[in-house]
């Protein structure tokens, strides 16, 4: 059953323009379904699980380059912010590249830094995860939440997140 109807309250629209509807006209209601609430709750739980994982991972990771930093960023051309997590070496490379644009030094593009460190980063991350039972459990918890979230999205919209 698809529950993704949201109706903007007529009251909010008319109040914004200083107009009050005649009392004889029925007012629209805001409809929020249980499915939408559940999907939003799962999305929040996913972000929380991701943050817990990276917090624990960063505690155990000894190489600063491979620690993870998460931010809320809006992609170019969008106002919608996304939760984005990157290893520090990618952020550092991006900062160096930005400085170059202002005439301070020369550095390769951040994508080249990603290529140069990706195998070492992956190896290091797997080693940290495989040596900590709590991290392994956090990965499993996240995976379970992601599967539930994707399943609910497919039920509601016919597709999982990130799929056209």
WOLINBEL-V326275 format. One record per helix or strand of 3 or more residues. SS is the DSSP state (H for helix, E for strand). FROM is the first residue (numbers start at 0). LEN is the number of residues. If there is no record, write none. Layout:
# WOLINBEL-V326275
ss/from/len
SS/FROM/LEN
SS/FROM/LEN
This chain:
# WOLINBEL-V326275
ss/from/len
H/9/7
H/33/27
H/63/3
E/67/7
E/80/7
H/87/14
H/109/21
H/132/25
